[in-house]
Amino acid sequence: MNFREEWQLLGWYEKFEKMVCVTLSFVVALVILCALYKLGFHLFHLLVTHGVDPLDHKAFKTIFGMIMILLIALEFKHSIVKVIEKNQSIVQVKTVLLIAILAISRKMIILDTKAMSPMTIFSLSAVLLSLGLVYWLMRERDDRVAARQNNS
């Protein structure tokens, strides 16, 4: 079935949903391109102009944090594109969990342990562990459903 035939079969709300997802996809792509440009500019400025050592702990955390932000944005865009391409009506909860895990992992990586209270570090760790557990449980459930469908 081609795009026009599929579009004809959609109701008004599904068409609205698709248009919002396409618009969001372009907006996120624009944000990613701007962030990539800023990352390149910032890296050039840090390494060439200031001669900062990329292996310096603080510089590494800054650079790695910026790269992680781009990865999170790419995963977010991927989840939107998946909705458009696969005719899903909603963003999958597993994808949202993965994005949250990435975001908290980024926070943990760039965390300054001397400036953070132990309770804050413990809280972030507990949230990360909880999100990971929920993701694992959802993946296990999906694997069982897929196995049942393959056996049928």
Summary of the structure (lengths in Angstrom):
residues: 152
radius of gyration: 20.3
end to end distance: 26.6
largest distance: 63.6
contacts: 374
relative contact order: 0.08
helix: 83%
strand: 0%
